[in-house]
Amino acid sequence: MPARVERATVVTVEGRPLRVLESEPLGRYTTFRIGGPADFLVRASDRETLELALAWGEREGLPVTVIGGGSNLLVCDGGIRGLVVVFRTAGGGQQDVLPFECEDGAIIMAFPATAPLSWIGHRTSELGLAGMEWAAGLPGVLGGAVVNNAGAHGGDVGSVLVDVDLYDLRRRTLVRWTREQLAPRYRLTTLKALPQPRGYVVLQARLRLQPGDPAKLRAIAEANARWRREHQPTGPCAGSVFKNPPGTYAGYLIEQAGLKGFQVGRMRVSERHANFFLNLGGATAEEALTLLEEVRRRVAERFGIVLEPEIEVIGEPKG
């Protein structure tokens, strides 16, 4: 396998150095392992680096797109123009002490947007705090989960969200949105409904958790993670491709339409869970989108139900 080559430049922003990658393939930063290049890319694991990157982008007159863990995301083959900031924790490490307060018997705990969802699910369960055990084993980070109102096993972020701290890219200021302003519903929020680039970056979310039995919560979290390993595919995928229609499941409809294992180029409908598409190696966004549309067409033809994509598609087609 050829060595990975990075074209990097160190620029000075407000008297501090910032490492900027040029023509960086975005497939390296999504769980689909698909995506054309970003003109420029900065990897940020803290607010200071994020703000430096945004300041540099503004100075250079570049549009800015921010991504987190890269799940539920398909980047088109032409990539993304301007600056892409990958905002996630470097190396997956997390702080051991998290800020919290007590309110009406509940624990209000603040988590950084860069915190992996699975870590939150396991860590809160270990602490005897109920509300996020459904997240154990899930990919992605909290910031993206807030935007998408991610969920599983009957739970979701919106059910425990108190408020979220956002960075306003246009005004370069910190703002706080309440749960009511974010208006979480099934796999949708006010933030997700905004056109790309959205103009806001999630920095932190406060979650309302309930005291519980650590042993029982750990068992639930571990069972959820185990269920995911046993029932969902491994390998490059983006998570659930379609939202579940009212009263049924997208995966069931796809399976009943005879589409398990159906393939377009190097993209395949998983034979383990039909609502997951697998990159078999070297797949393109065009192949993924062709597969998505063909699955939608066949399900609509068979059941009269038009599936709504859960994954977000960003970037430009290849010219």
C-alpha positions in Angstrom: 0.0 0.0 0.0 1.5 3.4 -0.9 2.4 5.7 1.9 -0.1 8.4 2.8 1.1 11.8 1.5 -0.1 15.1 3.0 0.4 18.5 1.5 0.6 20.6 4.6 1.3 24.3 5.2 1.8 26.1 8.5 0.2 29.5 8.5 0.2 32.2 11.1 -3.1 33.4 12.5 -3.4 36.0 15.2 0.2 35.3 16.0 -0.2 31.6 16.4 0.6 28.7 14.0 -2.1 26.7 12.3 -1.5 23.6 10.2 -3.5 23.6 7.0 -3.8 20.6 4.6 -4.3 21.2 0.9 -6.4 19.0 -1.5 -7.1 16.6 1.4 -9.3 13.6 0.5 -12.4 13.7 2.7 -12.9 10.0 2.5 -10.3 9.8 5.3 -12.7 11.6 7.6 -16.1 9.9 7.0 -17.2 6.4 8.1 -18.3 5.7 4.5 -14.6 6.2 3.4 -16.0 8.1 0.4 -15.4 11.7 -0.6 -13.5 14.0 -2.9 -10.9 16.5 -1.7 -11.3 19.6 0.4 -9.5 22.6 -1.0 -8.1 23.2 2.5 -8.6 21.2 5.7 -7.8 21.8 9.4 -8.0 19.1 12.1 -9.2 20.8 15.3 -9.7 19.0 18.6 -10.3 22.1 20.8 -12.1 25.4 20.6 -8.9 27.4 20.3 -7.8 25.6 17.1 -11.4 25.8 15.7 -11.4 29.6 16.2 -8.0 29.9 14.6 -9.2 27.9 11.6 -12.3 30.0 11.3 -10.3 33.2 11.5 -8.0 32.0 8.8 -10.9 31.0 6.6 -12.4 34.4 7.0 -9.1 36.1 6.3 -8.7 34.2 3.0 -12.4 34.7 2.0 -13.1 30.9 2.1 -16.5 29.3 2.7 -16.3 27.0 5.8 -17.8 23.6 6.3 -17.4 21.9 9.7 -17.7 18.1 10.1 -17.4 16.0 13.3 -17.2 12.2 13.5 -18.1 11.7 9.8 -21.0 9.3 10.3 -24.4 9.7 8.5 -22.5 11.7 5.9 -21.8 11.2 2.2 -19.3 13.6 0.6 -19.7 13.9 -3.1 -16.8 12.9 -5.5 -16.0 16.5 -6.4 -15.2 17.3 -2.7 -15.9 20.6 -0.9 -14.7 24.0 -2.0 -13.1 26.3 0.6 -12.1 25.2 4.1 -13.2 22.1 5.8 -12.7 21.9 9.6 -12.7 18.4 11.1 -13.8 19.0 14.7 -13.3 15.9 16.8 -11.2 14.7 19.7 -7.7 13.7 18.7 -7.1 10.0 19.5 -10.5 9.5 21.1 -9.3 10.4 24.6 -11.8 12.0 27.0 -11.7 14.0 30.2 -12.3 12.1 33.3 -13.9 15.0 35.2 -17.0 16.4 33.6 -18.8 19.6 34.8 -22.2 18.9 36.3 -24.9 20.4 38.5 -28.0 19.0 40.3 -31.5 20.1 39.5 -34.7 18.6 40.8 -33.0 15.2 41.5 -31.5 15.1 38.0 -27.8 15.6 37.1 -27.1 18.2 34.4 -23.8 17.2 32.8 -21.9 19.1 30.1 -20.1 17.2 27.3 -17.9 18.7 24.6 -19.2 18.3 21.0 -16.0 16.3 20.2 -16.9 13.5 22.7 -17.6 10.1 20.9 -21.2 9.0 21.4 -20.2 5.5 22.4 -17.9 6.8 25.1 -20.7 9.0 26.5 -23.1 5.9 26.6 -20.6 3.8 28.4 -19.2 6.5 30.8 -22.6 7.8 32.0 -23.7 4.2 32.6 -20.6 3.6 34.7 -21.4 6.7 36.7 -24.9 5.5 37.4 -26.6 8.1 35.2 -29.4 7.1 33.0 -30.4 8.6 29.7 -27.6 7.9 27.2 -27.0 4.1 27.5 -28.7 3.7 24.1 -25.6 5.4 22.6 -23.1 2.6 23.6 -21.5 1.2 20.4 -22.7 4.0 18.1 -20.3 5.8 15.8 -19.9 9.6 15.6 -19.5 12.4 18.1 -22.0 14.4 20.2 -21.9 17.5 18.0 -23.3 15.6 15.0 -25.7 13.7 17.2 -27.2 17.0 18.4 -27.6 18.3 14.9 -29.2 15.1 13.7 -31.0 14.2 16.9 -29.4 10.8 16.7 -30.9 7.9 18.6 -31.2 4.2 18.9 -33.0 1.5 21.1 -35.9 3.9 21.8 -33.8 6.8 23.0 -32.4 10.0 21.4 -30.3 13.0 22.2 -33.3 15.3 22.1 -35.0 13.4 25.0 -32.2 14.4 27.4 -31.0 17.7 25.9 -31.1 20.8 28.1 -29.3 23.3 25.8 -26.4 23.6 23.4 -23.6 26.0 23.1 -22.9 27.1 19.5 -20.2 29.1 17.8 -21.7 31.6 15.3 -19.4 31.5 12.3 -20.6 34.8 10.9 -20.4 36.9 14.1 -17.6 34.8 15.7 -19.5 34.7 19.0 -20.8 32.1 21.4 -24.6 31.6 21.6 -26.7 29.2 23.6 -29.8 27.5 22.2 -32.4 25.9 24.4 -33.9 22.6 23.6 -37.0 24.5 22.5 -35.0 26.5 20.0 -33.3 23.4 18.7 -36.8 21.7 18.4 -35.6 18.1 18.2 -37.8 15.6 16.4 -37.2 12.3 14.7 -33.7 12.6 13.1 -34.2 16.4 12.6 -33.6 19.7 14.4 -33.7 23.4 13.6 -29.9 23.2 12.9 -30.1 20.3 10.5 -32.8 22.1 8.5 -30.5 25.0 7.8 -28.8 25.0 4.4 -25.1 24.1 4.2 -22.9 25.7 5.3 -25.1 26.2 8.3 -23.1 29.0 10.0 -23.1 27.4 13.4 -20.7 24.9 15.1 -21.8 22.8 18.1 -19.2 23.3 20.9 -21.0 21.7 23.9 -24.3 20.2 25.0 -25.8 19.8 28.4 -27.7 16.7 29.1 -30.3 15.9 31.8 -29.5 12.5 33.3 -31.3 10.6 36.0 -29.5 8.7 38.9 -29.7 5.0 38.5 -28.1 1.7 39.4 -24.6 1.6 37.8 -24.6 -2.2 37.4 -28.0 -2.3 35.7 -27.1 0.7 33.4 -23.8 -0.9 32.5 -25.6 -4.1 31.6 -28.0 -2.2 29.3 -25.1 -0.2 27.7 -23.1 -3.4 27.1 -26.2 -5.2 25.7 -26.9 -2.3 23.3 -23.2 -2.3 22.1 -23.4 -6.1 21.7 -26.7 -5.9 19.7 -25.0 -3.5 17.3 -22.0 -5.8 16.8 -24.3 -8.8 16.2 -27.0 -7.2 14.0 -25.3 -4.4 12.1 -22.4 -4.7 9.6 -18.8 -3.8 10.2 -16.8 -2.1 7.5 -17.1 1.3 5.8 -20.7 2.4 6.1 -22.5 5.6 7.2 -25.1 4.1 9.6 -28.8 4.0 8.8 -29.3 5.2 5.2 -33.0 5.9 5.5 -35.3 7.2 8.2 -37.9 4.7 9.4 -41.4 5.5 8.0 -44.2 5.8 10.5 -45.3 2.3 11.7 -42.6 0.3 10.0 -38.8 0.0 9.5 -36.8 1.0 6.4 -34.6 -2.1 6.7 -37.7 -4.4 6.7 -39.1 -2.7 3.6 -35.7 -3.0 1.8 -35.4 -6.6 2.8 -39.0 -7.5 1.7 -38.3 -5.8 -1.7 -35.6 -8.4 -2.2 -32.7 -6.0 -2.0 -30.4 -7.5 0.6 -27.0 -7.9 -1.2 -28.1 -5.7 -4.1 -25.1 -4.0 -5.5 -24.1 -1.0 -7.7 -20.5 -0.9 -8.6 -18.6 -1.1 -5.3 -21.6 -0.3 -3.1 -23.8 -3.0 -1.6 -26.9 -3.3 0.5 -25.8 -5.1 3.6 -26.9 -8.7 3.9 -26.9 -8.3 7.7 -29.0 -5.2 7.9 -30.7 -3.9 4.8 -30.7 -0.2 5.9 -26.9 -0.1 5.8 -24.9 0.3 2.6 -21.4 -1.0 2.5 -18.4 0.4 0.7 -16.7 -2.7 -0.6 -13.5 -0.8 -1.3 -12.9 2.2 -3.5 -16.6 3.1 -4.0 -17.6 6.5 -5.2 -20.3 8.8 -4.0 -21.9 8.5 -7.4 -22.2 4.7 -6.9 -23.7 5.3 -3.4 -26.2 7.8 -4.7 -27.2 5.5 -7.6 -27.7 2.6 -5.1 -29.7 4.9 -2.8 -32.1 6.1 -5.6 -32.6 2.6 -6.9 -33.5 1.2 -3.5 -35.9 4.1 -3.0 -37.5 3.4 -6.4 -38.0 -0.3 -5.8 -39.4 0.1 -2.3 -41.8 2.8 -3.6 -42.8 0.5 -6.5 -43.4 -2.4 -4.2 -45.0 -0.7 -1.1 -46.0 2.8 -2.2 -43.7 4.3 0.4 -41.0 6.8 -0.5 -38.1 6.4 1.9 -36.5 9.6 3.2 -32.7 9.6 3.4 -31.2 9.9 6.9 -27.7 10.4 5.7 -26.7 13.9 4.7 -25.1 14.5 1.3 -22.7 17.4 0.9 -20.1 18.7 -1.5 -20.0 18.8 -5.3 -20.3 16.2 -8.0 -17.1 15.4 -9.9 -16.7 17.7 -12.9 
